[in-house]
Amino acid sequence: MRTISFAVMVILAVSALAANTDLKEKVASMAQITEQAMGAADAALQVLNDLRQANYDAQESADEQNKTQQAACDSEIADLWEIAESNKAQGDATTAHR
């Protein structure tokens, strides 16, 4: 009887270790999947951050170009306004002497 009890205990212990090993494998597998998921999430966040930075850079470049174009247009408007005023003055002077 004692031998049978011992055999049953050994079989239960081996079964428990086998189940424990299976559990360890499952936990290790889940840990690996979690690590891969975290890596994928980090990669996705990096892509989003890169896209946001590219958008900021593009907007900054467009704003700078707009400022340059605005200054050129303001200068051209001032030049044309000067020409218009000069032409008006010449026209007024010409019609005043008639």
DARA-V521114 format. One record per backbone hydrogen bond with DSSP energy under -0.5 kcal/mol. NH is the residue of the N-H (numbers start at 1). CO is the residue of the C=O. E is the energy in kcal/mol with one decimal. If there is no record, write none. Layout:
((NH;CO;E) (NH;CO;E))
//
This chain:
((5;1;-2.5) (6;2;-2.3) (7;3;-2.6) (8;4;-2.7) (9;5;-2.5) (10;6;-2.5) (11;7;-2.6) (12;8;-2.7) (13;9;-2.5) (14;10;-2.8) (15;11;-2.5) (16;12;-2.7) (17;13;-2.6) (18;14;-2.7) (19;15;-2.9) (20;16;-2.8) (21;17;-2.9) (22;18;-2.4) (23;19;-2.4) (24;20;-2.7) (25;21;-2.5) (26;22;-2.3) (27;23;-2.8) (28;24;-2.8) (29;25;-2.5) (30;26;-2.8) (31;27;-2.6) (32;28;-2.2) (33;29;-2.5) (34;30;-2.7) (35;31;-2.3) (36;32;-2.4) (37;33;-2.6) (38;34;-2.5) (39;35;-2.3) (40;36;-2.4) (41;37;-2.6) (42;38;-2.7) (43;39;-2.3) (44;40;-2.5) (45;41;-2.6) (46;42;-2.2) (47;43;-2.2) (48;44;-2.4) (49;45;-2.6) (50;46;-2.6) (51;47;-2.5) (52;48;-2.5) (53;49;-2.5) (54;50;-2.5) (55;51;-2.2) (56;52;-2.5) (57;53;-2.7) (58;54;-2.5) (59;55;-2.6) (60;56;-2.6) (61;57;-2.3) (62;58;-2.5) (63;59;-2.7) (64;60;-2.2) (65;61;-2.4) (66;62;-2.4) (67;63;-2.3) (68;64;-2.2) (69;65;-2.6) (70;66;-2.8) (71;67;-2.4) (72;68;-2.1) (73;69;-2.6) (74;70;-2.7) (75;71;-2.2) (76;72;-2.4) (77;73;-2.7) (78;74;-2.2) (79;75;-2.3) (80;76;-2.7) (81;77;-2.6) (82;78;-2.2) (83;79;-2.3) (84;80;-2.7) (85;81;-2.6) (86;82;-2.6) (87;83;-2.9) (88;84;-2.5) (89;85;-2.7) (90;86;-2.5) (91;87;-2.6) (92;88;-3.0) (93;89;-2.5) (94;90;-2.4) (95;91;-2.4) (96;92;-1.8) (97;93;-1.1) (98;95;-0.8))
//
